[in-house]
Amino acid sequence: MIRTYLLTLVFILASSAGPAFAQRGGPASVFVEPVQEQSFSREIEALGTLEPNEQVDLTLNVADRVTSIFFDDGQRVREGKTLLSLAQREQVALVEASEATVEEARRQLERISRLTEADAVSQSELDAAQRNLDSAEANLRAVQSRQRDRVLVAPFDGVLGFRQVSVGSFVRAGDVVATLIDDSEMNLDFDVPSTFLRSVQPGTAIFAETDDLPGELFEGTIATLDNRIDPITRSVRARASLPNDDLLLRSGMFMRVTVTAEPRVNLAVPESAIQPIGPQSFVWVVREEEDGRVARRILVELGQRSNGYVEVRDGLDRGDLIITEGIIRVREGSPVVIRDRDILEPESMVLGNGAAAGPSAQGAGN
């Protein structure tokens, strides 16, 4: 309200510099702003849920009694760490027996090889000894594999959930021992209307926030888009990747997503400078010509609006002086006077009133 009053007062004072000047149709007083570049983008809002980068329910392939547990609830583990072991005595004995069989088959092959060099045995006996060794080694690998099935190891780096078993409990094949998730990077799944398919592509930047962590803003990029559109909601599922270096994000968080699509830098002018006439839009530009500064009306092609500014796709050049206020007194080719916005500052008005009041005060004193 105060700014509007001051602006009106300035125009009244500027346009009433004298009766003769007003009758001659003096130049209009205007405020201008140079055309500058600004960042624009298409923002799409959505709601999504966080999921870990990797998640697995840890299970065993065999059934037996738990003899050792090597992890705690919520512990962070590295890939390959041993987490749990089942009873091993029978399996250890089987491995030792298989190893002995392999060793005996190897010695038998070595004896027959020496006899073959002396032409004491046939080639077929040597081949049979080689087959026996190969079979024994294969059986050893199978027994060792069954032994490894009794030991649970972490398949990747991550954090464990609550353990579901204790030492001494009997575990059946497929029973969940614990849940392991990789939360170094989180996946954010959300739905985007299919009308934005051209704007949303892998690599598009997103911003996300949640009420669980007020004041925190997380940045990421869209990693993949689903290969189908939901026939009911007419939307496509998008998955974005969010770095989680501080480990603040947790699986299941509900998040508000803002997709920043089609980022670009383009010329922009204030919304107040736009003069719509029918389906077209115009702005007034101050040009330096032979007779001085004059106003010219320019047809412009507009784009997106953002924070009080309008994107200009065509019609203007960087640095053009756009009339933002005082347009009502401007005509095509009419002279203009550019006013400094500092005259609208309260300090300037106070100084002006003080200067005007000085002589009056002296007069009163006289």
KAWOBEL-V684015 format. One record per residue. N is the residue number from 0. RES is the residue in one small letter. SS is DSSP state (a for helix, b for strand, c for the rest). OMEGA is omega in whole degrees, -180 to 180 (999 if undefined). NEAR is the number of other C-alpha atoms within 8 Angstrom. Layout:
# KAWOBEL-V684015
n,res,ss,omega,near
N,RES,SS,OMEGA,NEAR
N,RES,SS,OMEGA,NEAR
This chain:
# KAWOBEL-V684015
n,res,ss,omega,near
0,m,c,-180,4
1,i,a,-179,5
2,r,a,179,7
3,t,a,179,7
4,y,a,-179,8
5,l,a,180,9
6,l,a,178,9
7,t,a,180,8
8,l,a,179,8
9,v,a,-179,10
10,f,a,179,10
11,i,a,180,8
12,l,a,-178,8
13,a,a,-176,8
14,s,a,-179,10
15,s,c,-179,9
16,a,c,178,8
17,g,c,-178,6
18,p,a,-178,7
19,a,a,-179,6
20,f,a,179,10
21,a,a,-179,11
22,q,a,180,7
23,r,c,-180,6
24,g,c,-178,6
25,g,c,-179,9
26,p,c,180,8
27,a,b,176,12
28,s,b,-176,12
29,v,b,169,13
30,f,b,-177,12
31,v,b,176,11
32,e,b,-180,8
33,p,b,177,9
34,v,c,-180,14
35,q,b,179,9
36,e,b,176,9
37,q,b,179,8
38,s,b,177,8
39,f,b,176,11
40,s,b,178,9
41,r,b,-177,9
42,e,b,180,8
43,i,b,-178,8
44,e,b,-179,8
45,a,b,177,11
46,l,b,-177,10
47,g,b,-180,12
48,t,b,-179,12
49,l,b,173,15
50,e,b,179,11
51,p,b,179,13
52,n,b,176,11
53,e,b,178,7
54,q,b,-178,9
55,v,b,171,7
56,d,b,-177,9
57,l,b,-180,10
58,t,c,176,11
59,l,c,-179,14
60,n,c,-177,8
61,v,c,179,9
62,a,c,177,9
63,d,b,-177,9
64,r,b,179,11
65,v,b,179,15
66,t,b,-178,10
67,s,b,175,8
68,i,b,-173,10
69,f,c,178,7
70,f,c,177,7
71,d,c,178,8
72,d,c,176,8
73,g,c,-177,8
74,q,c,174,9
75,r,b,-176,8
76,v,b,176,10
77,r,c,179,9
78,e,c,178,10
79,g,c,-180,8
80,k,c,177,8
81,t,b,-176,10
82,l,b,-173,11
83,l,b,179,13
84,s,b,175,13
85,l,b,178,11
86,a,c,-171,10
87,q,c,-169,9
88,r,a,-180,6
89,e,a,-178,7
90,q,a,176,10
91,v,a,179,9
92,a,a,179,8
93,l,a,179,9
94,v,a,179,11
95,e,a,179,8
96,a,a,179,8
97,s,a,179,13
98,e,a,178,10
99,a,a,179,8
100,t,a,179,9
101,v,a,-179,12
102,e,a,178,8
103,e,a,178,8
104,a,a,179,12
105,r,a,179,9
106,r,a,179,8
107,q,a,179,9
108,l,a,-180,12
109,e,a,179,8
110,r,a,-179,8
111,i,a,178,12
112,s,a,179,9
113,r,a,178,8
114,l,a,179,10
115,t,a,178,12
116,e,a,178,7
117,a,c,-179,7
118,d,c,179,7
119,a,c,178,7
120,v,c,-179,10
121,s,c,179,8
122,q,a,-180,7
123,s,a,177,6
124,e,a,176,9
125,l,a,179,13
126,d,a,179,8
127,a,a,178,8
128,a,a,179,12
129,q,a,178,9
130,r,a,179,8
131,n,a,178,9
132,l,a,179,12
133,d,a,-180,8
134,s,a,180,8
135,a,a,179,12
136,e,a,178,11
137,a,a,179,8
138,n,a,177,9
139,l,a,179,12
140,r,a,179,8
141,a,a,180,8
142,v,a,178,12
143,q,a,178,9
144,s,a,178,8
145,r,a,176,9
146,q,a,179,11
147,r,a,178,8
148,d,c,180,10
149,r,c,178,13
150,v,b,-180,12
151,l,b,179,13
152,v,b,179,10
153,a,c,-179,13
154,p,c,178,6
155,f,c,177,8
156,d,c,178,10
157,g,b,-180,13
158,v,b,-178,12
159,l,b,173,15
160,g,c,179,10
161,f,c,175,9
162,r,c,-174,11
163,q,c,-178,7
164,v,c,177,7
165,s,c,176,8
166,v,c,-179,9
167,g,c,180,7
168,s,c,179,8
169,f,b,-178,8
170,v,b,175,10
171,r,c,179,9
172,a,c,179,9
173,g,c,177,8
174,d,c,-179,8
175,v,c,178,10
176,v,c,179,10
177,a,b,177,12
178,t,b,179,13
179,l,b,178,13
180,i,b,173,12
181,d,b,-177,13
182,d,b,176,14
183,s,b,175,10
184,e,b,-176,12
185,m,b,175,15
186,n,b,179,12
187,l,b,-179,12
188,d,b,178,12
189,f,b,-178,11
190,d,b,178,11
191,v,b,177,11
192,p,b,-176,9
193,s,a,179,9
194,t,a,-179,5
195,f,a,-176,8
196,l,c,-180,9
197,r,c,-177,6
198,s,c,-176,7
199,v,c,-180,9
200,q,c,175,10
201,p,c,-176,9
202,g,c,179,7
203,t,c,-177,11
204,a,b,176,11
205,i,b,173,13
206,f,b,-177,12
207,a,b,176,11
208,e,b,-178,13
209,t,c,177,11
210,d,a,179,6
211,d,a,180,5
212,l,a,-176,7
213,p,c,179,7
214,g,c,-180,5
215,e,c,177,7
216,l,c,-176,7
217,f,b,-179,8
218,e,b,178,10
219,g,b,179,11
220,t,b,176,12
221,i,b,-178,15
222,a,b,-177,10
223,t,b,173,9
224,l,b,179,11
225,d,b,-177,8
226,n,b,180,4
227,r,b,176,5
228,i,b,179,10
229,d,c,-176,8
230,p,c,-179,6
231,i,c,-178,4
232,t,c,-178,5
233,r,c,179,9
234,s,b,179,11
235,v,b,-179,13
236,r,b,178,11
237,a,b,178,13
238,r,b,179,12
239,a,b,178,13
240,s,b,179,12
241,l,b,174,12
242,p,b,-178,9
243,n,c,-176,11
244,d,c,-180,7
245,d,c,178,4
246,l,c,178,8
247,l,c,-176,6
248,l,c,180,9
249,r,c,-179,10
250,s,c,178,9
251,g,c,179,7
252,m,c,176,10
253,f,b,-172,9
254,m,b,172,12
255,r,b,-173,11
256,v,b,171,12
257,t,b,180,11
258,v,b,179,14
259,t,b,-176,13
260,a,b,177,12
261,e,b,178,7
262,p,b,-178,9
263,r,b,175,7
264,v,b,-176,8
265,n,b,177,11
266,l,b,-178,14
267,a,b,176,12
268,v,b,177,13
269,p,b,179,10
270,e,a,-179,8
271,s,a,-178,6
272,a,a,-177,12
273,i,c,177,10
274,q,b,-180,7
275,p,b,175,8
276,i,b,-176,7
277,g,c,-180,5
278,p,c,-176,5
279,q,b,179,8
280,s,b,-178,13
281,f,b,170,12
282,v,b,177,13
283,w,b,-178,12
284,v,b,176,12
285,v,b,179,13
286,r,b,173,9
287,e,b,180,7
288,e,b,-175,7
289,e,c,-178,4
290,d,c,-179,5
291,g,b,-179,7
292,r,b,180,11
293,v,b,-180,13
294,a,b,177,15
295,r,b,179,11
296,r,b,-174,9
297,i,b,174,10
298,l,b,-178,9
299,v,b,173,13
300,e,b,-174,9
301,l,b,178,10
302,g,b,-174,8
303,q,b,175,7
304,r,b,-179,8
305,s,b,174,7
306,n,c,176,4
307,g,c,180,7
308,y,b,-179,10
309,v,b,178,13
310,e,b,178,13
311,v,b,-178,14
312,r,b,-178,10
313,d,b,174,7
314,g,c,-177,9
315,l,c,175,10
316,d,c,178,7
317,r,c,179,9
318,g,c,176,7
319,d,c,180,10
320,l,b,-177,11
321,i,b,176,14
322,i,b,-179,15
323,t,b,180,12
324,e,b,-175,9
325,g,c,-176,12
326,i,a,-173,9
327,i,a,-178,4
328,r,a,-175,6
329,v,c,175,10
330,r,c,-180,7
331,e,c,178,7
332,g,c,-179,7
333,s,c,178,10
334,p,b,-180,11
335,v,b,174,13
336,v,b,-180,9
337,i,b,180,8
338,r,c,177,8
339,d,c,-179,6
340,r,a,180,7
341,d,a,-179,6
342,i,a,178,8
343,l,a,-180,11
344,e,c,180,8
345,p,a,-180,6
346,e,a,-179,6
347,s,a,-180,10
348,m,a,-180,10
349,v,a,179,8
350,l,a,180,8
351,g,a,179,8
352,n,a,180,8
353,g,a,179,8
354,a,a,-180,8
355,a,a,-176,8
356,a,a,-178,8
357,g,a,-180,8
358,p,a,-179,8
359,s,a,-180,8
360,a,a,178,8
361,q,a,180,8
362,g,a,180,7
363,a,a,-180,6
364,g,a,180,5
365,n,c,999,4
